């Protein structure tokens, strides 16, 4: 595999107090590293979702090492990312096996045509640089669960346009709330995920990228903080919800083969 290097003008990793743009790099550029670029907003950076997916993958024997680069901004939609050009520059580095694409939480429901157009744009760009694009279908707000069908319809439309897959995280949220309504997945604002919500999202993403094991650790400690701190029975429940939505065809993989 040829050696690649990230080149400017990619922003350096930073914390949210440095800039409204939040980026984080967890890359070694080792030859056997599975590299993922995450594009989105707070639904991606809450509880450091890319790190959580990486750490859960590392707990599975035989799983390739995973590296990630995150380009996010609180409240940003894909139209904002498209205007800024930073995500396009990152994709054009040509080092990614996967590119995860997440729009603003309700935009796919209320502006479906533009949301699908922007998602398909980034997915097609990822394809052109040898990456496998995957759309991040997020969840309905806690006070308006009916939004989920509209969110999924838009992501499915974009996935069809760009011949790519989408991760049914929102469907997994709905299933978990149906099976265990006392386990909170939304914070007090009815939108952002609790630690359990991010853990569920990470399980779905892990299942999209690899096969899911019978059990995953319920506690994940990063260098700086706890990424997950759940009871094992709650972690097992969330893992089974992720497994169920993926096994029952609540997503499409599309043409998900990296050419790297």
C-alpha positions as CSV (number, residue, x, y, z in Angstrom):
1,X,0.0,0.0,0.0
2,X,1.5,3.4,-0.9
3,X,2.4,5.7,1.9
4,X,0.2,8.8,2.3
5,X,0.6,11.9,4.5
6,X,-2.0,14.4,5.6
7,X,-1.1,17.7,4.1
8,X,-2.2,21.3,5.0
9,X,-4.7,23.0,5.1
10,X,-6.1,20.3,7.4
11,X,-6.5,21.9,10.8
12,X,-4.5,20.6,13.7
13,X,-6.3,18.6,16.4
14,X,-7.9,21.0,18.8
15,X,-10.4,21.3,21.6
16,X,-13.7,23.0,21.4
17,X,-12.5,26.1,23.4
18,X,-9.9,26.8,20.7
19,X,-12.3,27.1,17.8
20,X,-15.9,26.4,16.8
21,X,-14.4,23.8,14.5
22,X,-13.7,20.7,16.5
23,X,-11.1,18.3,15.0
24,X,-9.4,15.3,16.5
25,X,-6.8,13.0,15.1
26,X,-6.2,9.4,16.3
27,X,-4.0,8.2,13.4
28,X,-0.8,6.3,13.3
29,X,-0.7,5.9,9.5
30,X,0.5,2.3,10.0
31,X,0.2,0.1,6.9
32,X,-2.4,-2.2,8.6
33,X,-4.5,0.7,10.1
34,X,-8.2,1.0,9.1
35,X,-8.6,4.7,8.7
36,X,-12.0,6.5,9.1
37,X,-12.8,10.1,8.5
38,X,-15.8,11.4,10.4
39,X,-17.7,14.5,9.2
40,X,-20.5,15.9,11.3
41,X,-21.4,17.9,14.4
42,X,-22.0,17.4,18.1
43,X,-23.9,14.1,17.5
44,X,-20.5,12.7,16.3
45,X,-18.2,14.3,18.9
46,X,-20.4,13.8,22.0
47,X,-18.6,11.3,24.2
48,X,-15.9,11.1,21.6
49,X,-17.8,8.6,19.4
50,X,-14.9,7.9,17.0
51,X,-12.6,7.1,20.0
52,X,-15.3,4.9,21.5
53,X,-15.7,2.9,18.3
54,X,-12.0,2.6,18.1
55,X,-11.7,1.3,21.7
56,X,-14.6,-1.1,21.3
57,X,-13.0,-2.5,18.2
58,X,-9.7,-2.9,20.0
59,X,-11.5,-5.1,22.6
60,X,-12.3,-7.7,19.9
61,X,-9.5,-10.1,19.2
62,X,-8.3,-10.2,15.6
63,X,-9.9,-6.8,14.7
64,X,-7.6,-4.6,12.6
65,X,-6.3,-1.5,14.4
66,X,-8.5,1.5,13.7
67,X,-7.5,5.2,13.2
68,X,-9.8,8.1,12.8
69,X,-9.9,11.8,12.0
70,X,-12.9,13.9,13.0
71,X,-14.0,17.2,11.5
72,X,-17.0,18.5,13.4
73,X,-18.7,21.7,14.6
74,X,-21.6,22.0,17.0
75,X,-24.8,22.5,15.1
76,X,-23.2,22.3,11.6
77,X,-25.0,20.7,8.7
78,X,-23.5,19.2,5.6
79,X,-24.2,22.5,3.7
80,X,-21.9,24.3,6.1
81,X,-19.2,21.6,5.7
82,X,-19.6,21.9,1.9
83,X,-19.0,25.7,2.0
84,X,-16.0,25.5,4.3
85,X,-14.0,23.0,2.1
86,X,-12.1,21.5,5.0
87,X,-13.9,18.1,4.7
88,X,-13.2,18.0,0.9
89,X,-9.5,18.7,1.5
90,X,-9.5,15.8,4.1
91,X,-11.2,13.4,1.7
92,X,-8.8,14.3,-1.1
93,X,-5.8,13.1,1.0
94,X,-6.8,9.7,-0.3
95,X,-5.9,7.8,2.9
96,X,-9.3,6.7,4.1
97,X,-10.9,3.3,4.0
98,X,-14.2,4.8,5.2
99,X,-15.8,8.3,5.3
100,X,-18.7,8.7,7.8
101,X,-21.1,11.5,6.8
102,X,-23.6,13.0,9.3
103,X,-26.0,15.8,8.7
104,X,-27.6,18.1,11.3
105,X,-30.0,16.3,13.5
106,X,-33.4,17.4,11.9
107,X,-32.3,18.7,8.5
108,X,-33.0,15.4,6.7
109,X,-36.6,15.6,7.9
110,X,-37.3,19.3,7.2
111,X,-35.1,19.9,4.2
112,X,-34.8,16.4,2.7
113,X,-33.9,17.4,-0.9
114,X,-30.9,19.6,0.1
115,X,-29.8,17.2,2.8
116,X,-29.8,14.2,0.4
117,X,-28.0,16.3,-2.2
118,X,-25.2,17.3,0.2
119,X,-24.9,13.8,1.7
120,X,-24.7,12.3,-1.8
121,X,-22.1,14.9,-2.8
122,X,-19.7,13.9,0.0
123,X,-20.4,10.2,-0.6
124,X,-19.6,10.5,-4.3
125,X,-16.4,12.5,-3.4
126,X,-15.3,9.8,-1.0
127,X,-15.9,7.2,-3.7
128,X,-13.7,9.2,-6.2
129,X,-10.8,9.0,-3.7
130,X,-11.0,5.3,-3.1
131,X,-12.9,5.4,0.2
132,X,-16.1,3.7,1.2
133,X,-18.7,6.3,2.2
134,X,-21.2,5.5,5.0
135,X,-24.0,7.8,6.0
136,X,-24.8,8.3,9.7
137,X,-28.6,8.1,10.1
138,X,-29.1,9.7,13.5
139,X,-32.1,9.5,15.8
140,X,-35.4,11.3,16.3
141,X,-35.7,13.8,19.2
142,X,-37.1,12.3,22.4
143,X,-40.2,14.4,22.1
144,X,-40.9,13.7,18.4
145,X,-40.2,10.1,17.6
146,X,-42.2,10.3,14.4
147,X,-39.3,12.2,12.8
148,X,-37.4,8.9,12.4
149,X,-39.2,7.7,9.3
150,X,-38.4,11.0,7.6
151,X,-34.8,11.0,8.6
152,X,-34.4,7.4,7.3
153,X,-36.1,8.2,4.1
154,X,-33.7,11.0,3.3
155,X,-30.6,9.0,4.2
156,X,-31.9,6.1,2.2
157,X,-32.4,8.4,-0.8
158,X,-28.9,9.8,-0.5
159,X,-27.4,6.3,-0.1
160,X,-29.3,5.2,-3.3
161,X,-28.0,8.2,-5.2
162,X,-24.4,7.7,-4.2
163,X,-24.4,3.8,-4.0
164,X,-23.3,3.7,-0.4
165,X,-24.5,2.4,2.9
166,X,-26.1,4.1,5.9
167,X,-25.9,3.2,9.6
168,X,-29.3,2.8,11.2
169,X,-28.4,4.4,14.5
170,X,-31.8,6.1,14.8
171,X,-33.6,2.8,14.3
172,X,-31.5,1.2,17.1
173,X,-32.5,4.1,19.4
174,X,-36.1,3.4,18.7
175,X,-35.7,-0.3,19.3
176,X,-33.9,0.3,22.6
177,X,-36.5,2.8,23.8
178,X,-39.2,0.2,23.0
179,X,-37.5,-2.6,24.7
180,X,-36.1,-0.7,27.7
181,X,-37.8,2.7,28.0
182,X,-36.2,3.4,31.4
183,X,-32.7,3.5,29.9
184,X,-32.2,7.1,28.8
185,X,-30.6,7.6,25.4
186,X,-31.3,11.4,25.1
187,X,-30.0,14.1,27.4
188,X,-32.3,16.7,29.0
189,X,-32.5,18.7,25.7
190,X,-34.2,15.6,24.1
191,X,-31.6,15.6,21.3
192,X,-28.0,15.0,22.4
193,X,-27.0,11.4,23.4
194,X,-26.4,10.2,26.9
195,X,-23.4,8.0,27.4
196,X,-25.7,5.0,26.8
197,X,-26.9,6.7,23.6
198,X,-23.3,7.1,22.3
199,X,-22.5,3.6,23.3
200,X,-25.5,2.3,21.2
201,X,-24.3,4.4,18.3
202,X,-20.8,3.0,18.6
203,X,-22.2,-0.6,18.6
204,X,-24.1,0.1,15.4
205,X,-21.0,1.6,13.8
206,X,-18.9,-1.3,15.0
207,X,-21.4,-3.7,13.3
208,X,-21.2,-1.7,10.1
209,X,-17.4,-1.9,10.0
210,X,-16.9,-5.4,11.5
211,X,-18.9,-8.2,12.9
212,X,-20.3,-7.8,16.4
213,X,-19.1,-10.1,19.2
214,X,-21.3,-11.7,21.8
215,X,-20.3,-9.2,24.4
216,X,-18.4,-5.9,24.7
217,X,-16.9,-4.2,27.7
218,X,-19.3,-1.9,29.6
219,X,-16.5,0.4,30.7
220,X,-14.1,2.1,28.4
221,X,-11.5,4.4,29.8
222,X,-9.5,6.8,27.5
223,X,-6.4,8.6,28.5
224,X,-8.4,11.7,29.5
225,X,-11.8,10.5,30.5
226,X,-14.3,7.6,30.7
227,X,-15.8,7.0,27.3
228,X,-18.3,4.5,28.6
229,X,-19.4,3.6,32.2
230,X,-22.5,1.4,32.0
231,X,-23.8,-1.6,33.8
232,X,-23.0,-4.8,31.9
233,X,-26.7,-5.7,31.4
234,X,-27.3,-2.3,29.9
235,X,-24.3,-2.7,27.6
236,X,-25.5,-6.1,26.6
237,X,-29.0,-4.8,25.8
238,X,-27.6,-2.0,23.6
239,X,-25.4,-4.4,21.8
240,X,-28.3,-6.6,21.1
241,X,-30.4,-3.7,19.8
242,X,-27.6,-2.8,17.4
243,X,-27.3,-6.4,16.3
244,X,-31.1,-6.7,15.7
245,X,-31.4,-3.6,13.5
246,X,-28.4,-4.7,11.4
247,X,-29.5,-8.3,11.1
248,X,-33.1,-7.3,10.1
249,X,-32.0,-5.2,7.1
250,X,-32.6,-1.8,8.6
251,X,-29.6,-0.5,6.5
252,X,-28.0,-0.9,3.2
253,X,-24.3,-1.5,2.7
254,X,-24.2,-0.3,-0.9
255,X,-20.9,-0.5,-2.8
256,X,-18.8,-0.4,0.4
257,X,-15.4,-1.5,-0.9
258,X,-12.3,0.7,-0.3
259,X,-9.8,0.7,-3.2
260,X,-6.9,1.5,-0.9
